[in-house]
Amino acid sequence: MPSPAEVHAPAQPLDRHNRILVENVHPPDWVNPAPAGRYHMVVVGAGTAGLVTAVGAAGLGAKVALVERSLMGGDCLNAGCVPSKALIRAARALSAFRGAAEFGIADRAPRVDFAKVMERMRRLRAGISAHDSAKRFSELGVDVYLGQASFTGRRTVQVGDATLRFAKACVATGTRARIPPVPGLAEARPLTNETLFSLTELPRRLAVVGSGPIGVEMAQSFARFGSRVTLVEVRRGVLQREDRDAAEIVRASLERDGVRMRFDTTLTKVRREQDKTVLEVQAGDGGPGTISADRVLVAAGRVPNLEGLGLDKAGVEHDPRRGVLVNDKLRTANKHVYAAGDICSEFKFTHMADAMARIVIANALFFGRSKASSLIVPWCTYCDPELAHVGLSERQAASRNIPIDTYRTDLSSVDRAVLDSEAQGFVKIHCKRGSDKIVGATIVATHAGEMISEVTTAMTCGAGLRSIAQTIHPYPTQAEAIRKTADAYQRTRLTPGVKRLLKTMLHLRG
């Protein structure tokens, strides 16, 4: 079982807000229940996947045990979605204030009280934590156990002195930040998502290693707060898995906010030098160099939480990089054990963990045949502007030899985006060649995360661009860009032959 310091790592400083958080999601006086008979489902891990599995199964009448060694709510509540979006919102408010002059509003230089920014985050997180609390889940009929879970057999789990017998189990232990094996990096005690939100003072200089979603979101936010941010990325450009046109807009936005970017640059060594951390780097097209920082944030990938689970005793196959290995129905090599969420998925998103948990409930307890591969998965990086995506990208379609037609609308042609001074972005929708069937989309816009769901719903329901074109969208909204993109498809149907036919029909009608 982890030490109290490890359990409470994301909940520092232990002020009144974080005390509420801990009292909700890892109450110090919690007494584990005594096991009574065999459980229909034992869930290991109380992040999103585990919580949804547990409460969903219990709500359907199953006898459920939920085991968590650290803070219930997992990364999403404690060290991910919730705290990061609170910071992003504060940074956006600051950016809007600084840009007020464009709207004819006198702008005075705002003063950032970083301690209050972080206090607001802790206060809001504490309030949200009640939804994921041990008390709430216990009241919903779930037996909550706090402690390290370890499989002792194919159908048993040990938690402290208690042995939990189960008909089915679900492993949902998630992932943690990967610390690259760079000499001196671990000794420099870098920040990760687990410790970043414990800051109470703004770092004057912040080095960010990695330009994925976490790195991009936090680099931009801290630059807006006033840190001198340097982002180091071994590849060329930010957000490597995204559409390159979209990623370029994000890169330009980071640059406008003052983020210094070092692409094609390898971190070779880290050392402490008096009161600063020095990063030694090697540029691909140049020689060695150094970056000085007060703090270093590592956002360079994730590793699965497999330690201490005793998976071998349960006959559950696993891999140190890929996590728990499952089939398309999320079942492991042990037919009694399933997995859900980041521990077994390439899509490490809260909403994906939720969707996978629902598959586990159906397949493990009710003879369901749901498949993870059938899920249509949107995602969003919450930089400014946001970048949202669903389905195939152009690169993926090309690599799979899937012919597509692509339709694009720039926000500069959308009235509401122009009026909002948010015209840097676009909607790009990919369809199966020669049809209106949507196979993927990318949106770059201030609220792209809100907009992408229209496209995701259309894909899920089998509605094509013709249906979107026929759907009335309120004017003026930025979402009108989606209808304009559908209209672009409609115009392709007006071929010369169709035009001649229509002209003939009009002539005959006199």
SULHUTA-V326033 format. One line per field, one symbol per residue. ss: DSSP state (@ for helix, = for strand, . for the rest). Layout:
BEGIN
ss->???
END
This chain:
BEGIN
ss->...@@@@.@@@....@@@@@@@@@@.............======...@@@@@@@@@@@@....=====.....@@@@@@.@@@@@@@@@@@@@@@@@@.@@@@..........@@@@@@@@@@@@@@@@@@@.@@@@@@..=====..=====..====..==========...===.....=..@@@..=.@@@@........=====...@@@@@@@@@@@@@..=====...........@@@@@@@@@@@@@...===..=========..========....======.====...===......@@@@...==...==......=.....===.@@@......@@@@@@@@@@@@@@@@......@@@...====....======..@@@@@@....=======@@@.@@@@@......=======.....========..@@@@@@@@@@@@@@...@@@@@..........@@@@@@@@@@@@@...@@@@@@@@@@@@@..
END
